[in-house]
């Protein structure tokens, strides 16, 4: 990797981290008085984060939060008083349940918190604090302190979950513990150290696959708090040094400790080595590091300005593209898509972090962050409830931002934006009126995440599944848990799947995982991760290019790692793996339309196959209409339209189709450019939310489900199709569209390309080696290319390598010789007979688009 490329890929290179860590190295020479003062500041900051201050808690906007803390603590007290044998809290039996043990520690923390809230009704209750401390002693003596009997169940409870609650409780009650039962600090720290895998004396094993990304930030934060309580400066400094590693941008060509978890140069976030996870673990990491910045304020450990700038970059490039009108997109939530508390609730955590970050940023950055807070509040269809914030101080600051008339509400995204998160196989395309989010997979990135009985039917979520968010709609009426509950997992929008029935992991094995310890399959083993929880694909082509606000993405659909291993004889006979259908697909992202091409679609095993153009849900009573026109000009009146429970299915040679929901004031147009006659289906579906997550309430959801698909019979030859999605399209727009601006230039498993006459754009994905011609472009594949001819005589070309393993990608622009106006590093342009040859050095670019402008 060249020096300039490394600079692009590393927001904080190693030298920067060393500079940030330098104050930690100098701690040994710090006068004892200053060390003690830093510890006191750190403890005070932490209490303020969780309990608030006298100033923040005196604000009327914070009253609801204080009431919630108080009522929660009183409910826990009732449970503490009414506990039966083998319980510390009524209804939370201990003995063999590590979730219940973790919950018991959580309840103690919640009581302790109420006793430290300035202005709270339980503030300063010494007797109550002693009850909490005695509870800690009881749990340690009977259930936690003996490592020979502990560590059953989920590793996260023992290494992170319990430590979270214990560390915060010890901080909140530091003075009382020191005076009442001082031995508890040492006992708990010894036990927490022992439970950390290979950890000792406060060290974290940075080579452990468990101690990465958001998990590492949690562990390090806990150890910072423990060090402050113990007065152990070395523990604090070591924990901070460990946590600094999560600020470093992941360089996939120079991994530290082999870790792929964290933020990438293109804004991607990965956890569990291969899961796109910004919307769950990513937001947890954001929360944790912003809290670290807050608790370090005023100490001499680390100067926070550089850290603030890094985290601001995460917000601008990692989170903002994924939040649409206050809703976190499904493509980055892993198994959390099956939870009932998702979507708008996810964004509340992000907003709190941005509120706090704006208070530590300066100048234009602080103003932009505050403006984004206002923007999210104004555009969200769900009222953000600041009482869900962790910190009362954040609630007060949030109120100040909203009340500041000098701060305009403003998105951190430009009005038009196309983002290729190629490091995590995701694409986001934003326009006024809609956002389009695409989930891909590869031999680098998992097809889905299933775990712990969550996301039970995930099989096709990384096979080109997409989500079309329409402006002004309540997204809980379009996506979220009810979408996955009522829409068939084989017919998610964008998916090509075999017509078959698959069994969930609990159905297959009777447990939440495949249990075979003799062959390396335990609840948290690497084999379980690789083949059950989040298997990767087996394809190498997944990615695309961006040019200004336009984009192209491509995917070669593949079997997952489990099926490949089972076929190769590497998995046991009783392990069940499913074969996938095949398809080569492209998505070309313009202003008014998303054009989708698919070739080589079918099944090599001869099964029937369904390719879903779109699936949308609505309330049964919503006035939904479906209209269209056949290729011969006749009208298509649809099926299952109007109000009530109308259902039906029809297959017809459609030129275009329009779906409209008057209740939500939304519409989507579908223009069929080539391929077999699509099938339009409307049905009313009633299912329990437990079909997607075992812990969900057994709530029956009844939705009208609309779908457009292309069906292939069993044994049919591989086929192709092409269509365009037109968000918010009117009938007038659709009637005029056939013969319109988009022309399909080629659609095969070798190359897919379109031309958009209105935009002067040619977009192409070449999937195989060799020369591929598309309009004026001759592409040396595999590659993704965008070409635009502007009215001022300039032409722009963007090139990317979706395989991420090519050294150079070459494109020839046929016609007159053109000179370079501007070019990215790594671009070489030369004259060749009949045109201009562009050579893009894509070695170690990790899917990044390289651009050149010519005249």
N, C-alpha and C positions, 0 to 999 in steps of 0.2 A: 504494500500500500504506500502510495506517495505521501509526502508530508501534507500537501494540500488536501488530499482526500481524507487523511486522518483528522485534519482539523474540522472537516465537515461532519465527520461521524462522531466526534467527541466534543460535546458541549463543555464538559470538564475533563480535560486530559489528565493523565497521571500527575503531571507537574502542578496542575491547578489544585488537585486534591492534596498534594504534599504541602502546598502553600496554605490551604485552608486548615490543614492539620497541624501546622507549625506551632500555634499557641498550645496545643495539647502536649507537644514535646517539651515545652518550656515550663510545664506545670511543676516539675520537681523543684525549680528554683523559686517558686512563688512563696512569699512569706506566709506562715501559718495563719496569720490573721486574715489575709485576703482569701485564702482557701476556705476558711470557715465562713467568711462573709458570702463567698460564691455559693456555698452549699445552702446557706440560709435563703439567699435570693432564689435559687433554683427551687427549693421547697415552697417558698411563698408564691412564686410564679405558677407552680403546678396546682396549688390549692386554688388560686384565682381562676385558672383555666376551668376547673370542674365545679367549684363552688361559687365562683363569682367574687366580687368585692362589695364593700359597703356602697360604693358609688354606683356600680352597675346594678346592684340589687335594689337600689332605691328607685330605679326607673320603672314607670308603669308598664312599659313594653315587656319587662322581664317577669312580671307578676305571675303569668301563667306557667312559666318554667319553674319558678320557685314552688308554686302550688303542686306541680307534678312531682317534683322531688320530694316534697313533704308527704303527699298522699301515697307515693310508692313506698317510702320508708315506713309509714304507719301500717301499710298492708304487710310488709315484711315483718314488722314487729308482732303483728297478730299471729303470723305463721310461726314466728320464733317461739312465742308463748304457748302455742297449741301443738308443738311438735310431739310426736309419739316415739316409741322405741325405734332406734336405728335412724332417727331423723334429727337434723338440727332445725329444720323448718317443716311445718306441717305440709304433707303432700309431696315432699321431695325426699323419698327414701334413699338411703345410702347403702353401701356394701359392695355392689358390683356395677354401679352405674356411674361412669365418669362424667356424663353430661349433668347428672344430678349433683355430683360433687362440685363441678364447676359452677352450677347454679347456686349452690349454697354459698360459695365464696362471693358470687355476684351479689346476693342478697345482703351479705354482711357489708360489702362495699356501699350499697345503696343506703343502708342505715347510717353508716359512718359519714357518708356525704352529707346527709341531712343535718348532722350535728356540727358541720363546719360552714354551713351556708349563712353568711352575714344577713341578718334580718329574718332568718327562718325560725319557725316556731320551735324547732328542736336544737337550735344553735346553742352550743356550750353545755349540753346535757352530759355531764361527766359520768353519771351512772350508766347512761345509755352507751357511751363510748366504752366503758368497762365491759359491758355485755358483749359488745362487738369483739373486743380483745379476747375475752374469755372464749367466744365462739371460734376465733382463730386458733387458740390453744387447743380446744376440743377437737377440731378438725385435723390439726397437725398430729395430735397424739393418737387418734384412732384411725385416720384414713389417709393421711398425706405424708406423714413423716417417715414411714417405713418403705424404702424404695423396693424392697424385696416383694412387697405385696401390691405396690402401686403400679402405675403405668399399664393399666388395662384399657382397652378401647381405643379411642382416637388420640394419636400422638399430640395433636394440636392442643387438646385440653391440658395435657401435662407440661408441655414446653412453653405454651403461649397463653392460653385462655385463663388458667388458674393464676399464673404469674401476673397477668394484667390486673386482675382484681386484687390480689394480695399486695402487689407493689403500690397501687394507688391507695389502698386502705392504710398501709404503713405510713405513707406520706401524709395522709389526712390526719392520722392520729399519732404522729411522730412523738409529740411531747408526752401524751398519755402513755404510750407504749414504753417510752424510756423511763417513766416514773412508776408505772404499775407492773409491767411484766417485761423488763428489758431483755430477757433471754430469748424472747420470741423472734427478735430481728435476726439474731445469729442462727437460730434453728431454721427459720424459713429460708434464709439465704443459702444455707448449706443444702437444704432440700431442693430448692429451685435450681441451684447449680448442678446437683446430681441428676435431676431429670433432663437437663439439656444433653442432647446426644454429644458425647465426647467433650462436653464443656466442663471446665473446672475453674475455680477461683474467679468467676465472672467472665471467663473467656467464651467466645462464640466460635464454633467450628465453621469457618467460612467455606470449607470444602464440602459441608453437608448439603445434600440436595433439599433438606428441609429449611435451611437457614439462608433464604434468598428473598430478594424483593420485599414485598409487603411483610412477609413473615420475619425477615431480618430486622426491618424497621421496628416491628412490635417487640422483638426480643431485645434489641438495643435500647429502646425507650424504657422498657422495664428495668434494665440493668443501670441505666442512668438514675432512675428514681431510687433503686436499691442503694446505689453508691451514695446518693445524697442523704438517705436515712442513716446509713452506716457511718457516714463521714469518711468514706473510702474514695479519695481523689483518683487513685489509679484505676479503680473500677469505672468511674465516670469517664475518664479520659479514654480508656480502652473501648468502652461502649460507644462513645462519640466517634472514635476512629472507625469502628465497625459500621456505624450508621452512615458515615460519610460515603461509604462505598455505594450506597443505593442512590446517591445523587449523580454518580458517574453515568454518562450515556453508554449503553452497551455497544461495544465494538465487536460485531460477530466474528471478526477476523483476529481478534486479540482478546479472547475471553479471560476474565479474572476469575480464578478458581473454577473455571469451567461453567460459570453461571450465565445463563441466557435470560434470566428473569430481570425485568426492569424496563426503563424507557429507552427507545431507540431514536436515532437521528430524525426519522420521518414522523415522530410523534407516537409510534406504536408502543404498546405496553404488553408485556408477556409475563405470565406467572405459570407455575407448574411446568416450566421448560418449553412449552409449546402451545399454550392456550392464550388466545386473544382476550384480555381481561381488564381493560381500562375501566369498565363500568362496575366492577366489583372490587377485586384486589387493588386495582389501580387507584380507585377513589379512597380505599383504606390507606394506601401508602401516602397519598396526597394529604389526607387528614393527619396521619401520624407525623409526617415531616414538618408540616406547618405547626403542629403542637410543639414539636422539638424546638423550632425557631422561637416560639413564644416562651417556652420555659427557660431557654438560654438567655433571654433578653436581660441585659444588665450584668451578665457574668463575664469572666475573662476566658471562657473556653474556646469559642469559635466566633469569628466575626461573621455576622449573618448576611451581609449585603450580597455576597456572591451566591449564597444558598438561595436567597429570595429570587434572584434573577433566574436561576436554574428552574425553580418551581414555577415561576411565572411562565417560562417556556413550556412547561408541561401543560399548563392551563390553556395557553394560546394555541398550541399545535397538537396537543393530545386530547384535551377535553372539549374545547369549544366546538370543533367540527362534529363531535358526537352527540351534542345536546341540541335538540330541535324543539323550540317553543317549550322549554322546560322539561323535556322528556329525554331520558338516556336511551340511546339506540340499543336494540336487542343484540346487535352483532358482536358486542364486546362484554357480554354479561355471563358467558359460560353457563353453568348450571343454574345461576340465579334467575334466568329467564322464567323458570317455573314457579318462582315465589310470588305470593300475592302482594307483597310490599316491594314493588319495583317500579321502574319508570320515573314518574314524577318524584317519588320519595328518594330515589337514588340521587337526584340532582340537589336535594337539600343539603346533603353532605358536602357536595362540591361547592355550593354557594357559601356555606359556612367557611370553608377553607379559603375561598377567594376573598370573602369579607376580611378575614384575619390577615391574609397576604397583602391586601391593599393597605393595611395599617403599617406594614413593614417596608413596602415598596416606597419609592419616592417619585416626585415629579409626574411626568406624563404616564409612567407605568402605573402609579398608584391611581391616577385619575381614570385610566382605561379599565383597570380592574373594578373600580367602584362603579363605573358606567355599565360594565357587564352585569354586575349584580342587579342593577336597576332594569337592565334589558331583559334578563331572565324572568324577573318578577312580572314585568309588563306583558311579556309574550306567552307566559305559561298559562295553559288552560286550567291548571289546578293551583289554587292559592297556596303559596309556600307558607308552611307553618313554622315560624322561627322557634317555637317551643321545642321542636325536635332537635335543635342545635345542641351540641354537647355543652357549650360554654355560655353561661349568662352574659359574660363580657362580650361575646360575639353577637348576642342578640341586641345588646345596646348599640354596638357599632353598626350593625345592620340597620337599625332604626335611624341612626345618624346619617347613613348614606342615603336612605330613602328620603329623608327630610331635607337634604342639601340640594337646593334648587340650582346651584351652580354646576352640578354634575349632570350632564345629559346622559340619558339611557342610550347605550351604544353596544352593538354586537362586537365581539372580538373577531368574528368572521367577516371577511368582505361579503358584499351582497351576493356575489357569485363565486363559488369556490368548489374545486374538485380536488380531493385529497386521496392520494394513493398511500395507504398504510401497508406497503408491501412487506414490511418486516413481520406483520401479523396477518397477512393475507386478507385484508379488509379494504374496501373502497367506499368513500362517502362523496356524494355529489349534491351540492346545495344550490338552490335557486330561489328567488322570491316566489313563494307559493308552495314549495315542496322541498323535500330532501329524500335522496335515494341512498340506501345503505345495502352493501353487498358483502356477503360472507363467502370466502373461498377457503381452500385447504390445499395442502401439499405434503411432501415428505419432510417439510420443515415445521408445519403448523397443523395442529390437531383438527380433525373433522368436527369435533364437538367435545363437550365435557359432560360426563355423567358422574355423579358421586353421591354417596350418602342418601340414596333414595330420592335424589333431586334430578330433574330433567330426565324422566324415565324413558322418553321416546325421542331421542336426540339425533337419530341416525343420519339425517340428511341436512342438518343445519349448516354444514360447511360445504355443501355441494352446490354452491351458487344460489343459495336461498337469499332473497332480498326483501326489503321492507320499504314501501313507498309511503312516506309520511306527508300528509296533506295539511297545508296551513289552515289554522282556525279550528281543526278538529280536536276533540277530546281523544287523545291517543289511547286511553283505556277502552274506547269503543272500537279501536282498530287493531291494536296489538296487545302486548302484555300477556299475562297468564291465561286470559280467556281466549286469545288467538290460538295458543298452543293446546288448549283444552278442547276446543271445538273444531279446529281445522285438522284434518288427518295429517299425521306426521309424514306420510308419503306424498302429500299434496301441498306442501308449503310453497309459497310463491317462488317461482324460479327454479324449482327442483325437478330433475329427471330421476325417476325411481322405478324399480321393478314393481309390478303388481303382485304383491305377496303380503303375508302377515309375519311380522317379527315379534318375538317375545322380549319383554323387558328383562333386565338382569335379575330382579327378584323372582320373576316368573320362571326363569331358566334354572336358577340355582337355589332358590329358597332363602337367600341372604342378599344383602346389598352389594355383594362382591362375589367373585369366583374364588372359592376357598379350596386351596390345595397346597398347604405349606410344604409338603415334600418336594413339590416342583416349583417352589418359589412364589406361590400366589398367596399372600396374606393381605389384610385389609389396607396396608399402606406400602406394599412392596413395589419395586420398580416394574415388575412384570404386570402387576395389576394396573399401574398407570399406563403402561405401553399398550396393553391389549384390551382393557376394560374401561377405565375411567376416561381417558382422552387419547384414543389412538390417532396417529397421524395418517395422512394419505400416503399413497405410493407414487404419486406423480411429481415430476419436477417442474412442470410449467404452470405457474400461478402468479400473475402479476400484471403490470400494465404501466402505461406512460401517462403523463399529464403535460398539457401545454396551456399556459395561462389558466383559464377556468374550465378547460375541457379535458376529457379523459378517455382512456381506453383501458379495458381490463380483459384478461383471458384466463381460461381454466381448461385443463384436460382432466376430466373427471376420472377417478380411479377407485380401486378397492382400498380398504383401509389396511393398516398394518396387521391387524388380527387375522383377516382373511388370508393375506399373503403368507403369514407365518403358518397358519393352519394348513394351507395348501402345500407348503414346503415340508410339512411333517414335524414342525417344531413345537406344536401345542398338543396337549392331551386329547384323547378321543372324546371325552365328555365336554370339552370346551366348544361352545357354539360360536361360529363366525358366519357372517352373511356376505354373499357376493353382491357387488354393486352393478348397476347398469353402466353403460359407457356413453360418453358425449364429449364433444369439443365445443366450447362456448366462448363467445365474446360479448362484451357490453360496451357500447359506444355512447358516451355521455355528452349530450349537447345542451341547448337551452330549453327548448320546448318538448324534447323527446329523449327517451333512452332507447336506443336501438339494440336489439338482442338477436344474435345469430347463433345457430346451433347446427352442428353437422356430426355425422357418424353416431347418430342417436339411436340407441336400441339396447339389445342385450345379447351377449355372446353365448349365453346359456339357453337362448330361445324363449325367454319369458316375455309376457306382455309388459309394456313399458308406458308410463304416463309422464308427460312433460307439462308442468303447470305454468301457464303464462301468468296467472295471478289468482290469489285467494283472498277474499275480503270478508269481514264479519260485520254484522249490524244487529241492532235490536230487532226482535221479531216484529214489533209494531212500526218500525221505521218505514216511511214511504220510499221504497227502493224501486228504481226503474232501470230496465235494461233494454236498450234499443240498438239498432245497427242496420247495416246494408250488406246484401250479398254481392258477390262479384259480378253477377249479371244485372245489378241495379235494383233488384227488388228489396223491399224493406224486410228487416228482421225484427220481430216484436218481442223477442226474448221469452224467458220462462221464469216462473216463480216471481213475478214482479208485483208491484203495488204493496199494500199493507196486508197484514194477516199472515197465514202460514202457507202461502203458495209455494209449491215445489215443482221441480221437473228438470228435464235434461233434454238438450237438443244439439245435434251435430249438423253444421251447415257451412258451406263455402263462403265464409264471411270476408268482406273487404275491410270492414271496421265494426267496432262494437263500442258502446258507451254504457258505463255503469254510473248511476247517480244515486246519492242518498240525500234526499231533501232535508231530512232532520239534521244531518251533520253539515249540510251545504257543501258536499264534496262530490267530485266526479273524476273518473279516470277513463281515458280513451285507449282503445287497442286497435292498432292498424296492422293487418296481416299482410306482410310483404311477399311471403312465399311459404310453401309448405302445405301439408294436408289440411283438410277442413277441421277447424277447432270444435270442441264440445263445450257448451255453456251449461252450467249446472247451478241450480238453486235448491237448497235444502234447509230444513230447520233441525239443528243438532242440539241435543241435551246430554251433557256429560258432567261428571263430578270433577272438580279441580284436582282430586287425588289421582287422576289418571296420569298426571304429569309430575306429581310430587307427593310422596307418601305422607309428609307432615302437613300438607294443606288441609284446611277444614273440608269436610265432606259437603261442600256447597255445590249444588247443581246449577250449572250454567246453561242457559238456553239462548242460542244465537241463530240468526239467519246467516248461512254461509253461501257466498257466491264464489264460483270458480270458473276459470277458463283454462282449458287444457287441450293438449294434442295427444290422442291415444294411438298406440301402436299395438296391433294384435300379436299374440304369441307366434314366434317363428317369422315375423315380418323382417325384411331386410333393413339394414341401418338407414335412417332417413335424415332429413334436414328440414329446418324451418327458419323463418325470419319474421320478426314482428317489432313494432315500436310501441312503447308505453308513452302516453301523452297525459301527464298529470293536469287536472283541472280543465280538460278539454270540453269545449261546447260541441253540440251537434254540427253547428255551422263549420267549425274548424275541422271536424272529422270528415264532413262531406267533401271538403275541398282538398283533403290530404292525399288521396290516391293520385299517383303521378306527380307528387309534390317534391320537396327538396332532397329527400333521401333516396339514394340509389345503392342497391347492393352490388358491389363490384365482383366479389367472389365469396363463396361460402362452402368450404370443404374442410376436411381434417388437416389439410396442409396450410391453408391460409384463409382468413376471413377479413373482409374489408368493405367499407362503405364510403360514399362521398356525400357530403352535405353541401348542396349548391348554395344555399342561402348564407352559409357561414364561410364558404370557401375552404372547407376542411376535407381532408382525406385521412381516414383512420384505418389502421391495419394491424392485425396480429398474425404473425407468421409462426407456425407451431413446429415446423420440421426444418432440418437443414436444407440448404439449397437456395436458389434464387426464386423470389416470389414477386410477381408484378401486380400492382394495384394502381390504376390511373397513371400518374407520373412517377410513382415510386417503384423502385426495384429494391426489394428488401432481402438482405442476406440473413435468413432465419436461423434459429428462433429469435423473435424480437417483437417488440410492441412499438409502433411508430405513429406519430401524429404530424400531419403537414398542413400548414395553413398559408394560403395566398392572400395577402392584405391588399387593400385598395391603393396604398401608397407605393406599391411596387416591391415591397419586401416580402419575403417568405420565411416562415419559421418552421423548424423541424425539431421535434422532441423524440428521443430514442431511449428505450429502456430494455433491460434484459430480464424477462420474467422467469428465467431458469436460475438466475443468480450465479451461474458458473461459467459464463463466457468471458473471455478476455476482451474481445472487440466485437462490436456490431457495426456492420456497414450498410449504408443506404445510398442508393444513387437516385438523384433527382434529374429526371430526363428533361431535355430542352437546352436552352442557352446556358452557358457558363455563368455562374453567379458568384460574386465575391462576398467575403465575410463582413458583416456589420458588427456582430458580437458573437461570442461563443463561450461556453463553459469550459473550464479546464478539462482536458481529456478529449476534446473535439479536434479533429484534423480534417481539413477540407482541401480537396485537390480537383483539378480539371481532368476529366476523362472524355474519351470520344463520345459525343452525344449527350453530355450532361455534366453534373457536378456530383462528386463522390464524397460522402460524409462518413468518416470513421470515428466511432465513439468508443473510447476506452472504458469499458464497463467492468473491468476486473476489480473485484472487491467493492463495487458500488452498491451492492445489496438492493438491487431493483430501482435505485434512484434514476430519475430521468435526466438526461443530458440534453442541452438545448443549444441550437445555433440559429442565428438570424442572418439571412442572405439577401443580397440585392442583385 
